[in-house]
């Protein structure tokens, strides 16, 4: 793994206490029995904070740890054969990074911080031992892998069935839902990603994303000022995205 920092500086900053973390209920430890959560806590390390634009992982690097974002956000992306950037998704606090690396033992995408970012890391050597000892952790990891697969399938369906406004509406509705899970406001939030990143994620042009956001504003679903979003009619926005 390449965190964008020299190896010696990537050492643990402090002992991690998962039970005191604000993300405890939605992160790995929050789904485990107390005894298993304590075992997991002993194996978790805290990585060095990363500034905006830094690489959390790089495509092709050996997967030597499972990473979970603690604060900030990141984008998962790669470059197509034609040289264009493709944005696969956005990682929010409490979400794991690089699950696809379990297939080959290497990260398959670049993951870059969209803003100052902090993360926890569970080294693979420790994870492999824990998976043999903790049945709850095995179930949780399978759940995460299943959710990642479901998200990938949902995105493919969205790209094939929705028009541009529907894709953008679904994106905003999904962002609202994910923020609500973290105890944050689902109706007032700031997008850490650019409109260009959103366009590359949804398979649209930058101009189309801007027009679609304008259409949603005229419909009265949202108010948008630069990257600040206010969802005025969350149920209508979600319903519009699901039927478009």
N, C-alpha and C positions, 0 to 999 in steps of 0.2 A: 504494500500500500504506500502511496505517496500522499502525505498530508500537506505538502508544500512547505514543510519545515525540516531542518536537519534532524536526523534520527535521534540524537541525544536530547534535543529540545522537545521531542514528542513524548517525553516521559510523563508519568502521572503527576498532576498538580496536587491532588489531595485525595484523601480517602473518600469514596463515594458512598453516600447513604441514600439508597433508593427510596426508603420509606419516608424520608423527609422531603423528597423532590416533589415539586408542584405537578409534575407529569406522572406521578406514581400510578394513578388509576388507569392511564391509557398506555403506559409503557409495558415492557416485558414483565417486570416484577409484579405489577399490579394484578396480573391474571394468575399468579401462582399461589399455592399454599404458603403460609408464613415461613415454614421451615425451608422450603425450596427458595423462597425469595431471599432469605438470609444467605443461603449458599451462593446464589447468583450474585448478590451484592459483593461478596468477598472477591469475586473474579473480575468485576467491572473496574475499568480504569477510566480516568477522566483525561481527555486529550487537551492539548493546548488550544486556547481560543484562536480562531482564524479570522482575518480581516476579509472584507468584501472582495470578491474576485479570486480568492485563494482556492486551490484544488483540495477537496476533501479526499477524493480518490481519483485515480486516473485509469482509464481504460487499458486493459492488458496487464495491470499490476496484479501480483499474487494477492488473493484474498486472505489476509492474515488476521482479520478481525471483523466481527460484526459491529457496525457502527449505528448509533442512535443519536439523532439531533436533540440537544437539550434546549437551545435557544437559537433564534435566527431562522433562516430558511436557505434552501439550496435548490439548484436545478440539476436534473439528470439529463445528459445530452451526449450526442455523438455526431460524427460527420459522415454524410453519405458518400457513396462512390463518386458522385458528381461534385463533391466538395461543399455541399450545403449543410448547415447545422440543422439537426433534428432534435427537438426538445421532447424527451420522453415523459417527463413529469416534474413535479415540484415536491420537495420534501419539507414538511413542517415539524415543529417540535413534537417529540414522542414517536416519530416514525423512523423505521430502520432504513439503512442505506446499503445497497449492494446485495440484496437477497438473491439476485440472479447469479451471483458468483458461486453459489453452492453447486451449480451444474457443472462448471468447468474448473473451479478452484481459482478463478481470476475474475476481476471486475470487468464488466463488458461495456460500461459507460463511464464517461467523465462525470463527476459530481462537483459542482462549483458553488461556493457560497454567494448568495445574492445580497447578503448583508452580514455584519459581524455575527459569527456563529460559534457556538460551543457544542461539544458532543461528548458522548461516552463511547468507550470501545470495549468489546468483549473479545479478547484474543482467541483465535481459533483453537489453539492448544487447550485452553481452559474450557472452551465451549464444547469440544468433543468429549471431554471427560464428564462434564455436567449432563450432556445429553444421554450418556449411559446411566447416570445415577438418578436423574430427576425426570419422572414421567410427565409431570406437569409442564416442564420446560419443553419436552418433545412435542406435546400437544400445542403449546403456544407457538412454537416455531412453525409447525404445520399450518396453524391458523394464519400466521403472517404470510406464508408462502401462498396459501389459498387466496387471501385477500389481494396479494399482488397479481395473481393470475386473473382474478375477477376484475380488477381494475383495468388490466390490459385488454380484456375482452370487452369491457364496457366502452373503452376508448375506441376500439375498432368499430364497434357498433355505432357509436356516436358519429364517427367520421364517415361511415357509409350511409347512414339513414337521415341524419340531421342536415338542415340547411345551415347557413352561416350564423344566423341569429340564434338558432337552436343550439348550436355548439357553444356559442359565447354564453347564452343563458345557462346552459348546463354547467359550464365552467364556474360561473359566479355562484350558482346554487350549491355546487360541490364545495367550493371554497368556504361558503357560509357554514355548511354542515361540518366541515373539518375543524373550523375555528370554534364552533359551539362545543365540540367534544373536548376542547382544551380549556373550557371555561371562559373563553373570550367572546366578545360581542359578535353575533352572527349577522348583525345588520349594519354595523359600522366598522370598517376595517380598511387597512392600507395594503395594496398589492405590492409585494416586494419585487415581483418580476415586471419586466417591461412589456409593453404591448407587442413588441417584436417577438419576445419569448413566448407570449401567449399565442401569437399567430403561428409560430413554428411548432408549438405543441398541438394546436388544433388543425393543422394542415390548411391554414388560410394565409392570405396575404396581410400585411400590416394595414393596408388601406381597408380591406374587408372587415378586419376586427374593429377598426375605428368607426366604420359605418354601422356595424352591428351594435356597438355600444351606444352610438347616437340614436339608433332606432329604439333600443330598450329604454333610453332616457325619455324619448318622446312618448313611449307607451306608458310612462309613469311607474315602471318597475323599479328603477334605480336612479340615484343621483350620483354623478361622477365628476370629481374635480381632480385633474391630474391622475394620481394613483389612489386617491381617497375615494372609497365606495360607500354609499349609503343605500342599503336595500330597503326600498319603501314598501314593497309588496312581496314578501318572501314566498308565500304560498303560490301566488300567481307566477312568480319567476320560475319556481321549481316546476310548476305544471306546464308552463310554456316550453321549458327546456325538454320536458319528458315527451311532449306530443309533437315537437317540431320535427 
